[in-house]
Amino acid sequence: MFGSMKRGANAYANIGVETGVIAASPHKLITMLFDGALVAIALGKKSMGEGNIKDKGESITKAILIIDNGLRASLNKEVGGELALNLDSLYEYMSRRLFEANATNNPAILDEIHGLLDDIRSAWEQIGPNAVQSAAPPMAMTQDVSLSSFAKA
């Protein structure tokens, strides 16, 4: 009985997430990726502290996938120029460090990457959704936020 209720609740939650993604602005989609990675890192740290190797690995892997297949893959290097290239290098660094944190059970690395992602997320929020639609601000154009770029994730 409880298994089917849980499946129903999960299906309902998935529909809510899918609806949120479909209805989200390009700016909001990137914000959702940041939020997902930040939550995954926090859960990875919690699981690490509890000695739960399985959940730690799953959470950190999820964060890496969001960074690589979401944030990094959505960079528009042609339009974003040097800034997009720098973000690409930073995202690559974050993924390597998260892998290292997972392998060595080092929560300090998780804190480091969480802080970096949170800083970038804050900067992304500062430019606001209207800046993404204008061609003027270079930061706004460093993330290619078409829905097709998220199909891989």
Secondary structure, DSSP 8 states (H G I E B T S, - for coil): -HHHHHHHHHHHHHHHHHHHHHH--HHHHHHHHHHHHHHHHHHHHHHHHHT-HHHHHHHHHHHHHHIIIIIITTB-HHHHHHHHHHHHHHHHHHHHHHHHHHHHT-HHHHHHHHHHHHHHHHHHHHHHHHHHHSSS-TGGGGB---GGGGTT-
